[in-house]
Amino acid sequence: MEILKQVYYYIDYTLQFIMWLVIGRVASQFVISNPNNVIRNLFERFTEPLYNFIKNIFPFSRVSEEKKHTMWGAIDGLVPIILILGIFIILRPLIRIIVGVIVVNFK
C-alpha cells in the first residue's frame, strides 16, 4: 500500500505542477510584454503540448482570427481555463477516488 500512496502523491504533485505552469504562462503573458523573454518562452515551451492537445480535443477553445491580437488571443482563449478546471475538478478527484477504491478493496 505504501507504493500506491507514493504513486498517488507523484501523480498529484505532477498535476499540480502542470496547473501552476499554465497559471504561470497566463501571468507571464500579462506581465511580460516582450515575446522573446526567457521566462515567458520557458512557460510556453512546457505548456504548448498541453495547449495543442486541448485545441485538438475542443475546437471551440481556439481563438478566432479577428481576436488573435487582443488579450483574449494572447492567453489563447479558453484553453487555460479548460486545463485548470480539468485538472482541479476532474483529474485530481478522480485519482483520489481510484486510489481510495483500490486501498479499500485490497486491505
Number of C-alpha atoms within 10 A of each C-alpha: 11 7 8 12 13 11 13 17 13 12 15 18 13 12 17 16 12 18 20 13 18 25 17 18 24 18 14 20 19 12 10 12 10 11 11 9 11 10 14 20 16 13 19 19 11 14 18 13 11 15 20 13 11 19 18 12 9 13 10 13 18 18 20 13 8 8 13 15 11 11 12 13 16 14 20 20 18 18 22 21 15 16 18 19 12 13 18 15 11 11 15 17 13 13 14 14 12 11 17 12 11 13 13 8 8 7 6
